């Protein structure tokens, strides 16, 4: 039983790290998740623009 408790604790720690690094959005998005997703969208937008691409639809309200 001792080994399974340690595995459960380890699994909980890993899950906490994962959720902190890349929060999963739910029906009610929290501010940290909202900021994370906005940062991801900005990185993608910049990468497309820097690669010579163009955004067809931009939910960020940025053009060009």
ChimeraX attribute file (.defattr): number of C-alpha atoms within 10 A of each C-alpha:
attribute: neighborCount
match mode: 1-to-1
recipient: residues
	/A:1	5
	/A:2	6
	/A:3	8
	/A:4	9
	/A:5	10
	/A:6	11
	/A:7	11
	/A:8	11
	/A:9	12
	/A:10	12
	/A:11	12
	/A:12	12
	/A:13	12
	/A:14	12
	/A:15	12
	/A:16	12
	/A:17	12
	/A:18	12
	/A:19	12
	/A:20	12
	/A:21	11
	/A:22	12
	/A:23	18
	/A:24	14
	/A:25	13
	/A:26	8
	/A:27	5
	/A:28	8
	/A:29	12
	/A:30	12
	/A:31	9
	/A:32	13
	/A:33	19
	/A:34	15
	/A:35	13
	/A:36	16
	/A:37	16
	/A:38	13
	/A:39	12
	/A:40	12
	/A:41	15
	/A:42	14
	/A:43	12
	/A:44	13
	/A:45	20
	/A:46	15
	/A:47	12
	/A:48	13
	/A:49	13
	/A:50	10
	/A:51	9
	/A:52	8
	/A:53	11
	/A:54	14
	/A:55	14
	/A:56	7
	/A:57	9
	/A:58	12
	/A:59	9
	/A:60	10
	/A:61	6
	/A:62	10
	/A:63	11
	/A:64	7
